[in-house]
Amino acid sequence: MTETIRRNTAICLLFAVVAIVFTLPVHDHPGYLGIQDWDGYLLFDALARSSWLTFGQIPLWDPYLMGGMPMLAYPESNIFSPALLVQLLVHEVLAAKINITLHAFIGLGGAYALARQFKLTAQAALLSAFIYMVNSMYSLVLTAGMEWGFGIAMIPWSLFFFLKAREDYRHVVSTSVALLLMWLGGGVYPFTISLLLMGTYGVAEVVTGQETLSRTVVLLGAIYGLTFALGAFKFLPAIEFTHRYTRHSELYAGLSVETFLAGLLGRDQTLSAIGGLSTQPGFISGASQGMDEIGMYVGIVPCLLFLVGMVTRFRRYLVVLLCLVVFVWLSFGDRSAPLSLWHLVKAIPPYSLMRSVERFRLAVILLFAITAGGGLVAMSAMIDQRFPGKGAMGGWLLIAFVLFDLMLVNSRTFKDAFPIPPVTTQKYDHFVQVGGFPEYSPSGFHLDGSHDIFTSFGASYLAFLANAGSIHAYESMPVPVNAVMVGDPRYRGEVYLQGTAGKAWYLFWSPNRLRVQVQALGEGWLVINQNYYPGWKARGLKTASVDGLLAVPVAPGVKEVEFYYRPNSFVAGAVISFLTLIAVAVWMFRRRNSNCTFPAGKPIV
């Protein structure tokens, strides 16, 4: 075993221990449910698991939310990712907790690899990894139940492979794969931030003369194009869905100087930490959102190391620092008006759909961590000059102190993530649409409509466990609801005939496919109590919208109808993705032993 292999094995073991200790609070009660957004994401996880394992279907359609809506086309749905693999192996609640630990490990590895790509020592790269991943931006996002936070672990990997592609353009494929794991896993925010980070980095290199415009355009174009082509089976349905139901936001968003410092240095990184701050607009003070959109604790020592790195490596890290300025500026959002960079960026799709601009801090902390790692290298050299042979020891002491402090402050945030004991619900013997279950917290159901930071946002997951769809669900996408809930005077069943006498009943029910027995005495409509959406088809019959519900015309000769959801956008995207995958595989095979460097390249740092 070589020295490099031994060192990397030891680092992997260290990262595994750090990830477990950092996320240990989420494993206190394996069966307990989560707060806030966890209810909605657990529904996505459970539906994906059920679709794949119970019905053998790609999770294309979600009948449990808002009367029925696309699943794969929903940008935050988890279709294929490391997280999904865990969800297929164990129950979705336990899988969520395992995934929190797993992605902390993945993110530590990515930040370390990226730091090494910037020529940092192994010691300094460890510091960068800890600053980035043992951070409250990760623990707060997932404590609040936003599973897109798993994608935080992939941001450093995407930038790492982007930089590697400068040396070997086969890493264009690696970069696209890293981006796709975010996108297909529902990490829409890490994905879009990574796209912008790569673009900003490329432009900064051109502006500073470190790279040519032509090479940068070719590289970025290849990465963006390949990513879209490989992920077209989800991109095309998602574009169709978001164009049909565009989400508009009037939220005044962005960090202020006050919340920037509170997020970076405040030692209380729990969800309730900034409850007393004013919501007033302005650059200096005021909070637009909660702590889960602000927290990014690093502490005083990493800030000092960052300053040392900025001063001592200014020219070497000029591109990094320029990118850092851009993303700090973006994270201030509306609060930096009239000089708001965000006002320019949000005119570009898909950033026009983004509400919480504070999430640009994900890139801020990554760039901060790299620079702080450079500061540790410089600090160790200074110690060596003053006390020969003591630089490495001083570096390890600084790393130990920083890691201990990060653990102390940021790990305890996870204590609030899963405090709700399992909730028992009565299960319907067949799928029905209901109005919705009451929200819940550690104290039980909130029948009076009250709400606190430990209350779920909706109860769609509990409805799923009861074999029921939630008409009045917590959902930010403006999907029109036409399905009728049980108890409504208009309710006629989950499948019924309209315009003719007779009866109809399910022979088979699944999310994407339905088989219905029909006994119609005349011409009329067979109606499914789910929202109509283009992509629903019926064998031998033409689907239509009747009162906004899925329907087909029937007559006495029609005995059985089979519905299936297969949107044309998915079919077209799947063809594009499949052909691209074959082309990439052939290209990689033919160039497996080739020199694949771009001509006339310049060093990265």
C-alpha positions as CSV (number, residue, x, y, z in Angstrom):
1,M,0.0,0.0,0.0
2,T,1.5,3.3,-1.1
3,E,1.8,6.4,1.2
4,T,-1.0,8.2,-0.8
5,I,-3.4,5.3,-0.4
6,R,-2.7,5.0,3.3
7,R,-3.2,8.8,3.8
8,N,-6.4,8.8,1.8
9,T,-7.8,5.8,3.6
10,A,-7.1,7.5,7.0
11,I,-8.7,10.7,5.8
12,C,-11.8,8.8,4.7
13,L,-12.0,7.1,8.1
14,L,-11.6,10.5,9.7
15,F,-14.4,12.0,7.6
16,A,-16.7,9.1,8.4
17,V,-16.1,9.7,12.2
18,V,-16.7,13.4,11.8
19,A,-19.8,12.9,9.8
20,I,-21.3,10.5,12.3
21,V,-20.4,12.7,15.3
22,F,-21.7,15.8,13.6
23,T,-25.1,14.3,12.7
24,L,-25.4,12.1,15.8
25,P,-28.4,14.0,17.2
26,V,-30.7,13.0,14.3
27,H,-30.2,9.3,15.2
28,D,-31.4,9.7,18.8
29,H,-34.9,8.3,17.9
30,P,-34.8,6.4,14.7
31,G,-38.6,6.3,14.2
32,Y,-39.3,9.9,15.1
33,L,-40.8,12.3,12.5
34,G,-39.3,15.7,11.5
35,I,-40.6,19.2,11.8
36,Q,-41.5,21.8,9.2
37,D,-40.8,20.7,5.6
38,W,-40.0,17.1,6.5
39,D,-43.6,16.1,6.1
40,G,-43.6,17.1,2.4
41,Y,-40.3,15.6,1.6
42,L,-41.1,12.4,3.4
43,L,-44.1,12.2,1.1
44,F,-41.9,12.5,-1.9
45,D,-39.5,9.9,-0.5
46,A,-42.3,7.5,0.4
47,L,-44.0,7.9,-3.0
48,A,-40.8,7.3,-4.9
49,R,-40.0,4.2,-2.8
50,S,-43.6,2.9,-3.3
51,S,-43.6,3.6,-7.0
52,W,-40.3,1.8,-7.6
53,L,-40.7,-1.2,-5.1
54,T,-44.4,-1.8,-4.9
55,F,-45.6,-1.0,-8.4
56,G,-42.3,-1.2,-10.4
57,Q,-42.9,2.2,-11.9
58,I,-40.9,5.3,-12.5
59,P,-42.4,7.9,-10.1
60,L,-43.9,10.1,-12.8
61,W,-47.2,11.1,-11.1
62,D,-48.1,12.1,-7.5
63,P,-51.8,11.4,-6.7
64,Y,-51.4,12.3,-3.1
65,L,-50.8,16.1,-3.4
66,M,-53.2,18.8,-4.4
67,G,-55.6,16.3,-6.1
68,G,-52.8,15.0,-8.3
69,M,-49.8,16.6,-9.9
70,P,-46.6,15.6,-11.8
71,M,-43.9,14.0,-9.7
72,L,-40.9,13.6,-11.9
73,A,-41.5,17.1,-13.4
74,Y,-41.5,18.6,-9.9
75,P,-38.0,20.2,-9.7
76,E,-37.4,19.1,-6.1
77,S,-38.4,15.4,-6.6
78,N,-35.8,12.8,-6.0
79,I,-35.6,10.5,-9.0
80,F,-32.1,9.2,-9.0
81,S,-29.3,10.0,-6.5
82,P,-27.3,8.5,-3.6
83,A,-30.2,9.5,-1.3
84,L,-32.7,7.4,-3.4
85,L,-30.5,4.4,-3.2
86,V,-30.7,4.5,0.6
87,Q,-34.5,5.1,0.5
88,L,-34.9,2.0,-1.6
89,L,-33.1,-0.1,1.1
90,V,-34.8,1.1,4.3
91,H,-37.9,2.9,5.4
92,E,-38.1,6.6,4.3
93,V,-37.9,8.0,7.8
94,L,-34.7,6.0,8.7
95,A,-33.4,6.7,5.2
96,A,-33.6,10.5,5.7
97,K,-31.5,10.2,8.8
98,I,-28.9,7.9,7.2
99,N,-28.7,10.3,4.2
100,I,-28.0,13.3,6.5
101,T,-24.9,11.4,7.7
102,L,-24.0,10.0,4.3
103,H,-24.1,13.4,2.6
104,A,-22.0,15.0,5.3
105,F,-19.4,12.4,4.5
106,I,-19.7,13.0,0.7
107,G,-19.5,16.8,1.2
108,L,-16.4,16.5,3.4
109,G,-14.7,14.4,0.7
110,G,-15.7,16.9,-2.0
111,A,-14.5,20.0,-0.2
112,Y,-11.2,18.2,0.6
113,A,-10.7,17.2,-3.0
114,L,-11.4,20.7,-4.2
115,A,-9.0,22.2,-1.7
116,R,-6.3,19.8,-2.9
117,Q,-7.0,20.9,-6.5
118,F,-6.1,24.4,-5.3
119,K,-2.7,23.0,-4.2
120,L,-3.4,23.2,-0.5
121,T,-1.6,20.8,1.8
122,A,-3.5,17.8,3.1
123,Q,-3.6,19.6,6.5
124,A,-5.1,22.8,5.1
125,A,-7.5,20.8,2.9
126,L,-8.9,19.2,6.0
127,L,-9.6,22.6,7.5
128,S,-11.4,23.7,4.4
129,A,-13.5,20.5,4.4
130,F,-14.5,21.0,8.0
131,I,-15.4,24.7,7.6
132,Y,-17.5,23.9,4.6
133,M,-19.4,20.8,5.7
134,V,-19.5,20.9,9.5
135,N,-21.4,24.1,9.0
136,S,-24.8,25.3,10.2
137,M,-26.0,26.0,6.6
138,Y,-26.1,22.2,6.2
139,S,-27.5,21.4,9.7
140,L,-30.1,24.1,9.6
141,V,-31.4,23.4,6.1
142,L,-31.9,19.7,7.0
143,T,-33.2,20.4,10.4
144,A,-35.9,22.4,8.8
145,G,-36.7,19.5,6.5
146,M,-35.5,20.8,3.2
147,E,-34.0,17.6,1.5
148,W,-32.6,19.6,-1.3
149,G,-29.9,20.3,1.2
150,F,-28.3,16.9,0.4
151,G,-27.1,18.6,-2.8
152,I,-24.9,20.8,-0.7
153,A,-22.5,17.9,-0.6
154,M,-22.2,17.8,-4.3
155,I,-21.3,21.5,-4.9
156,P,-17.6,21.1,-4.2
157,W,-17.5,18.0,-6.3
158,S,-18.9,19.9,-9.3
159,L,-16.4,22.7,-9.0
160,F,-13.6,20.1,-8.5
161,F,-14.4,18.3,-11.7
162,F,-14.9,21.6,-13.5
163,L,-11.3,22.5,-12.7
164,K,-10.1,19.1,-13.6
165,A,-11.7,19.4,-17.0
166,R,-9.2,22.2,-17.7
167,E,-6.5,19.5,-17.6
168,D,-8.5,16.6,-19.1
169,Y,-11.7,17.3,-21.0
170,R,-13.0,13.9,-20.2
171,H,-13.9,15.4,-16.9
172,V,-16.6,17.4,-18.7
173,V,-18.5,14.1,-18.2
174,S,-17.6,13.9,-14.5
175,T,-18.7,17.5,-14.0
176,S,-22.1,16.8,-15.7
177,V,-22.6,13.7,-13.6
178,A,-22.0,15.7,-10.4
179,L,-24.5,18.3,-11.6
180,L,-27.0,15.7,-12.5
181,L,-26.8,14.0,-9.1
182,M,-28.0,17.3,-7.7
183,W,-30.7,17.9,-10.2
184,L,-32.1,14.3,-10.3
185,G,-32.0,14.2,-6.5
186,G,-34.1,17.3,-6.2
187,G,-31.3,19.6,-5.2
188,V,-32.5,22.3,-7.5
189,Y,-30.9,25.1,-5.4
190,P,-27.4,23.5,-5.2
191,F,-27.7,22.7,-8.9
192,T,-28.5,26.2,-10.1
193,I,-25.9,27.7,-7.7
194,S,-23.3,25.4,-9.0
195,L,-24.1,26.4,-12.6
196,L,-23.7,30.0,-11.7
197,L,-20.5,29.4,-9.7
198,M,-18.9,27.6,-12.7
199,G,-19.9,30.4,-15.0
200,T,-18.7,33.1,-12.6
201,Y,-15.4,31.3,-12.1
202,G,-14.9,31.0,-15.9
203,V,-15.7,34.7,-16.5
204,A,-13.4,35.7,-13.7
205,E,-10.5,33.7,-15.2
206,V,-11.0,35.4,-18.5
207,V,-11.2,38.9,-16.9
208,T,-8.0,38.3,-15.0
209,G,-6.2,36.9,-18.0
210,Q,-5.8,33.4,-16.5
211,E,-7.8,31.8,-19.3
212,T,-8.9,32.5,-22.9
213,L,-12.4,33.3,-23.8
214,S,-12.7,30.6,-26.4
215,R,-11.6,27.8,-24.1
216,T,-13.9,29.0,-21.4
217,V,-16.9,29.2,-23.7
218,V,-16.2,25.8,-25.2
219,L,-15.8,24.2,-21.7
220,L,-18.8,25.8,-20.2
221,G,-20.9,25.1,-23.3
222,A,-19.9,21.4,-23.3
223,I,-20.7,21.0,-19.6
224,Y,-24.0,22.8,-19.7
225,G,-25.1,21.1,-22.9
226,L,-24.1,17.6,-21.8
227,T,-25.8,18.1,-18.5
228,F,-29.0,19.1,-20.2
229,A,-28.9,16.3,-22.7
230,L,-28.2,13.6,-20.1
231,G,-30.9,14.9,-17.8
232,A,-33.4,15.7,-20.5
233,F,-35.8,13.1,-19.3
234,K,-36.4,15.3,-16.2
235,F,-35.5,18.7,-17.6
236,L,-38.1,18.7,-20.4
237,P,-41.0,17.7,-18.1
238,A,-39.8,20.2,-15.5
239,I,-39.7,23.0,-18.0
240,E,-43.2,22.1,-19.2
241,F,-44.5,22.0,-15.6
242,T,-42.9,25.2,-14.4
243,H,-44.0,27.0,-17.5
244,R,-47.6,25.9,-17.0
245,Y,-47.6,26.7,-13.3
246,T,-45.1,29.5,-12.9
247,R,-44.3,30.4,-9.3
248,H,-44.1,34.1,-8.7
249,S,-42.7,35.6,-5.6
250,E,-42.9,39.1,-4.2
251,L,-40.7,38.2,-1.2
252,Y,-38.3,40.9,-0.1
253,A,-35.3,38.7,0.4
254,G,-31.6,38.9,1.2
255,L,-29.1,39.0,4.0
256,S,-28.5,42.3,5.8
257,V,-25.1,43.1,7.4
258,E,-26.8,42.2,10.7
259,T,-28.0,38.8,9.6
260,F,-24.8,38.1,7.6
261,L,-22.7,38.5,10.8
262,A,-25.3,36.6,12.9
263,G,-25.1,33.7,10.5
264,L,-21.4,33.7,10.2
265,L,-20.4,34.4,13.9
266,G,-23.5,33.9,16.1
267,R,-23.0,31.0,18.5
268,D,-26.7,30.3,18.6
269,Q,-27.5,28.5,15.3
270,T,-30.8,27.0,16.3
271,L,-34.0,27.7,14.3
272,S,-35.2,30.2,16.9
273,A,-32.0,32.2,17.2
274,I,-33.1,35.4,15.4
275,G,-36.8,35.4,16.3
276,G,-36.5,38.8,17.8
277,L,-34.9,40.6,14.8
278,S,-36.8,43.2,12.9
279,T,-38.2,42.4,9.5
280,Q,-37.6,45.9,8.3
281,P,-36.1,46.4,4.8
282,G,-32.6,47.8,4.5
283,F,-28.9,46.9,3.9
284,I,-27.7,47.3,7.5
285,S,-30.3,45.5,9.6
286,G,-33.4,43.4,9.3
287,A,-34.2,39.7,8.6
288,S,-36.2,38.6,5.6
289,Q,-36.4,34.9,6.6
290,G,-35.7,32.5,9.5
291,M,-32.4,31.2,10.7
292,D,-32.5,28.2,8.3
293,E,-31.9,30.7,5.5
294,I,-29.2,32.7,7.3
295,G,-27.1,30.3,9.4
296,M,-23.5,29.6,8.2
297,Y,-21.4,29.6,11.4
298,V,-17.6,29.4,11.0
299,G,-16.4,31.3,14.1
300,I,-13.6,33.8,14.7
301,V,-10.5,31.7,14.0
302,P,-11.6,30.7,10.5
303,C,-12.4,34.3,9.8
304,L,-8.9,35.3,10.9
305,L,-7.4,32.5,8.7
306,F,-9.5,33.8,5.8
307,L,-8.0,37.3,6.2
308,V,-4.5,35.8,6.3
309,G,-5.2,33.8,3.2
310,M,-6.7,36.7,1.4
311,V,-3.7,38.9,2.1
312,T,-0.9,36.4,1.5
313,R,-2.5,34.7,-1.5
314,F,-4.3,37.6,-3.1
315,R,-2.9,37.2,-6.5
316,R,-3.1,33.4,-6.5
317,Y,-6.7,33.4,-5.3
318,L,-7.8,36.4,-7.2
319,V,-10.4,34.4,-9.1
320,V,-11.7,32.8,-5.9
321,L,-12.0,36.2,-4.2
322,L,-13.8,37.8,-7.2
323,C,-16.3,34.9,-7.2
324,L,-16.7,35.4,-3.4
325,V,-17.5,39.1,-3.9
326,V,-20.1,38.2,-6.5
327,F,-21.9,35.6,-4.4
328,V,-21.8,37.7,-1.2
329,W,-23.4,40.5,-3.3
330,L,-26.0,38.1,-4.6
331,S,-26.8,36.8,-1.1
332,F,-27.8,40.4,-0.1
333,G,-30.5,40.2,-2.7
334,D,-33.1,43.0,-2.5
335,R,-31.3,44.5,0.4
336,S,-28.4,45.7,-1.7
337,A,-30.7,47.9,-3.9
338,P,-30.3,50.1,-5.8
339,L,-27.1,48.3,-6.6
340,S,-28.6,44.8,-6.4
341,L,-26.9,42.2,-8.6
342,W,-29.7,39.9,-7.8
343,H,-32.1,42.1,-9.8
344,L,-30.1,41.3,-12.9
345,V,-29.6,37.6,-12.3
346,K,-33.3,36.9,-11.4
347,A,-34.3,37.9,-14.9
348,I,-32.5,34.8,-16.2
349,P,-34.4,31.4,-16.0
350,P,-34.3,29.4,-13.8
351,Y,-33.2,32.0,-11.3
352,S,-36.5,33.8,-11.9
353,L,-38.2,31.0,-9.9
354,M,-35.8,31.4,-6.9
355,R,-37.3,32.9,-3.8
356,S,-34.6,32.6,-1.1
357,V,-31.5,34.4,-2.4
358,E,-29.8,33.9,0.9
359,R,-29.1,30.4,-0.4
360,F,-26.2,31.9,-2.5
361,R,-24.3,31.7,0.8
362,L,-23.7,28.0,0.0
363,A,-21.1,29.2,-2.6
364,V,-19.9,31.9,-0.2
365,I,-18.9,29.4,2.5
366,L,-17.2,27.1,-0.1
367,L,-15.0,29.9,-1.4
368,F,-14.4,31.1,2.1
369,A,-13.3,27.7,3.2
370,I,-10.7,27.4,0.4
371,T,-9.3,30.8,1.2
372,A,-9.1,30.0,4.9
373,G,-7.2,26.8,4.0
374,G,-4.7,29.0,2.2
375,G,-4.5,31.1,5.4
376,L,-3.6,28.0,7.4
377,V,-0.7,27.3,5.0
378,A,0.6,30.8,5.4
379,M,0.1,30.7,9.2
380,S,2.0,27.4,9.5
381,A,4.8,28.9,7.5
382,M,4.9,32.0,9.8
383,I,5.0,29.7,12.9
384,D,7.9,27.7,11.3
385,Q,9.8,30.9,10.7
386,R,9.5,32.0,14.3
387,F,9.6,28.5,15.9
388,P,11.4,26.1,13.5
389,G,9.7,22.7,13.1
390,K,6.5,23.8,15.0
391,G,4.4,24.9,12.0
392,A,2.7,21.6,11.4
393,M,2.0,21.2,15.2
394,G,0.5,24.7,15.2
395,G,-1.6,23.8,12.2
396,W,-3.0,20.7,13.8
397,L,-3.9,22.6,17.0
398,L,-5.8,25.2,15.0
399,I,-7.7,22.5,13.1
400,A,-8.6,20.7,16.3
401,F,-9.8,23.9,17.8
402,V,-11.9,24.9,14.8
403,L,-13.4,21.4,14.4
404,F,-14.3,21.3,18.1
405,D,-16.0,24.7,17.9
406,L,-17.9,23.8,14.7
407,M,-19.1,20.6,16.3
408,L,-20.1,22.4,19.5
409,V,-22.1,25.1,17.7
410,N,-23.5,23.4,14.6
411,S,-24.2,19.9,15.6
412,R,-26.7,20.8,18.3
413,T,-28.9,22.4,15.6
414,F,-29.8,18.8,14.6
415,K,-31.4,18.2,18.0
416,D,-34.5,20.0,16.7
417,A,-34.8,18.0,13.5
418,F,-36.8,14.9,14.5
419,P,-38.6,15.5,17.8
420,I,-42.1,14.1,16.9
421,P,-43.0,10.6,18.1
422,P,-44.6,8.3,15.4
423,V,-48.2,9.3,14.7
424,T,-50.9,6.7,14.3
425,T,-53.5,7.2,11.6
426,Q,-56.4,5.1,10.5
427,K,-55.7,3.6,7.0
428,Y,-58.4,3.7,4.3
429,D,-58.9,0.3,2.5
430,H,-58.6,2.1,-0.8
431,F,-57.2,5.4,-2.0
432,V,-59.4,8.4,-1.4
433,Q,-59.0,12.2,-1.7
434,V,-59.4,14.0,1.7
435,G,-59.2,17.6,2.6
436,G,-56.1,17.0,4.6
437,F,-54.9,16.0,8.0
438,P,-54.1,18.6,10.7
439,E,-50.5,19.8,11.2
440,Y,-48.6,18.1,14.0
441,S,-45.8,18.6,16.4
442,P,-44.2,16.9,19.4
443,S,-47.4,17.8,21.3
444,G,-49.7,16.1,18.8
445,F,-52.1,17.4,16.2
446,H,-52.7,21.1,16.1
447,L,-56.5,21.1,15.7
448,D,-56.7,24.8,16.6
449,G,-54.5,25.8,13.7
450,S,-51.7,27.1,15.9
451,H,-48.1,26.9,14.7
452,D,-44.6,27.1,16.1
453,I,-41.1,26.2,14.8
454,F,-41.6,22.5,15.7
455,T,-44.9,22.2,13.7
456,S,-45.0,20.4,10.4
457,F,-45.8,22.3,7.3
458,G,-48.9,20.3,6.3
459,A,-49.6,16.6,6.9
460,S,-49.4,15.1,3.4
461,Y,-47.1,12.4,4.6
462,L,-49.5,11.3,7.3
463,A,-52.3,11.2,4.7
464,F,-50.1,9.0,2.5
465,L,-49.7,6.6,5.3
466,A,-53.5,6.5,5.6
467,N,-53.8,5.8,1.8
468,A,-55.3,9.3,1.2
469,G,-54.5,12.3,-1.0
470,S,-54.4,15.8,0.5
471,I,-56.5,18.3,-1.4
472,H,-55.5,21.2,0.9
473,A,-51.8,20.5,1.0
474,Y,-48.9,22.7,1.8
475,E,-47.3,23.4,-1.6
476,S,-45.6,26.5,-3.1
477,M,-46.3,25.6,-6.8
478,P,-49.6,27.2,-7.9
479,V,-51.2,23.9,-9.1
480,P,-55.0,24.3,-9.5
481,V,-57.0,21.8,-7.4
482,N,-60.1,20.3,-9.1
483,A,-60.3,16.9,-7.3
484,V,-63.2,16.7,-4.8
485,M,-62.6,15.5,-1.2
486,V,-64.6,13.0,0.8
487,G,-67.4,14.7,2.6
488,D,-67.9,17.4,0.0
489,P,-71.5,17.4,-1.4
490,R,-70.0,17.2,-4.9
491,Y,-68.1,14.0,-4.0
492,R,-69.1,11.1,-6.2
493,G,-66.3,8.6,-5.5
494,E,-62.8,8.2,-6.8
495,V,-64.0,6.9,-10.1
496,Y,-67.6,7.4,-11.5
497,L,-69.7,7.9,-14.6
498,Q,-71.1,11.3,-15.6
499,G,-73.8,11.9,-18.1
500,T,-75.1,8.3,-18.1
501,A,-76.4,5.7,-15.7
502,G,-74.3,2.7,-14.7
503,K,-71.3,2.1,-12.5
504,A,-67.5,2.0,-12.6
505,W,-64.9,0.6,-10.2
506,Y,-61.2,0.1,-10.0
507,L,-59.6,-3.2,-11.1
508,F,-56.1,-1.9,-10.4
509,W,-54.8,1.3,-8.9
510,S,-51.3,2.7,-8.9
511,P,-49.8,6.2,-9.1
512,N,-49.1,6.0,-12.9
513,R,-51.5,3.4,-14.1
514,L,-55.2,2.8,-13.5
515,R,-57.6,0.0,-14.8
516,V,-61.3,0.6,-14.5
517,Q,-64.2,-1.7,-15.1
518,V,-67.1,0.1,-16.7
519,Q,-70.8,-0.7,-17.0
520,A,-72.3,2.3,-18.8
521,L,-75.9,2.2,-19.9
522,G,-75.4,5.1,-22.4
523,E,-72.9,7.6,-23.7
524,G,-71.2,9.7,-21.1
525,W,-67.9,10.2,-19.3
526,L,-65.8,8.0,-17.1
527,V,-64.3,10.4,-14.6
528,I,-61.2,9.9,-12.3
529,N,-61.2,12.1,-9.2
530,Q,-57.7,13.4,-9.9
531,N,-56.6,16.6,-11.6
532,Y,-56.3,16.4,-15.4
533,Y,-52.9,17.1,-16.7
534,P,-51.5,16.6,-20.3
535,G,-49.7,13.3,-20.4
536,W,-52.5,11.2,-19.1
537,K,-53.6,8.7,-21.8
538,A,-56.0,5.9,-22.2
539,R,-55.7,2.9,-24.4
540,G,-58.0,3.2,-27.4
541,L,-59.6,6.4,-26.1
542,K,-58.8,10.1,-25.9
543,T,-58.5,11.6,-22.5
544,A,-60.1,14.9,-21.7
545,S,-60.7,17.4,-18.9
546,V,-64.2,17.3,-17.3
547,D,-64.6,19.9,-14.6
548,G,-60.8,19.8,-14.4
549,L,-60.7,16.1,-13.8
550,L,-59.2,13.2,-15.8
551,A,-61.9,11.7,-18.0
552,V,-62.6,9.7,-21.2
553,P,-65.8,9.3,-23.2
554,V,-67.6,5.9,-22.8
555,A,-70.5,4.1,-24.3
556,P,-72.2,0.7,-23.5
557,G,-69.6,-1.1,-25.6
558,V,-66.7,0.1,-23.4
559,K,-66.1,-2.5,-20.7
560,E,-62.6,-1.7,-19.4
561,V,-60.4,1.4,-19.6
562,E,-56.7,1.5,-18.8
563,F,-55.3,4.9,-18.0
564,Y,-51.5,5.6,-17.9
565,Y,-49.5,8.7,-17.3
566,R,-46.7,9.1,-19.8
567,P,-46.1,12.7,-20.9
568,N,-44.6,13.4,-24.3
569,S,-42.0,15.6,-22.7
570,F,-40.7,12.6,-20.7
571,V,-40.6,10.4,-23.7
572,A,-38.8,12.9,-25.8
573,G,-36.4,13.6,-22.9
574,A,-35.8,9.9,-22.3
575,V,-34.8,9.4,-26.0
576,I,-32.4,12.4,-25.9
577,S,-30.9,11.1,-22.6
578,F,-30.5,7.6,-23.9
579,L,-28.9,8.6,-27.1
580,T,-26.6,11.0,-25.3
581,L,-25.6,8.3,-22.8
582,I,-24.7,5.9,-25.7
583,A,-22.7,8.6,-27.4
584,V,-20.8,9.5,-24.3
585,A,-20.0,5.9,-23.5
586,V,-18.6,5.3,-27.0
587,W,-16.6,8.6,-26.9
588,M,-15.1,7.7,-23.5
589,F,-14.2,4.2,-24.6
590,R,-12.5,5.4,-27.7
591,R,-10.5,8.0,-25.8
592,R,-9.7,5.9,-22.8
593,N,-6.0,6.0,-23.6
594,S,-5.8,9.3,-25.4
595,N,-4.3,12.6,-24.3
596,C,-7.4,14.7,-23.7
597,T,-6.1,18.1,-22.7
598,F,-7.3,21.4,-24.1
599,P,-4.6,23.2,-26.2
600,A,-2.9,26.3,-25.0
601,G,-4.0,25.9,-21.4
602,K,-2.8,27.9,-18.4
603,P,-2.5,26.8,-14.8
604,I,-5.5,27.1,-12.6
605,V,-3.7,28.7,-9.7
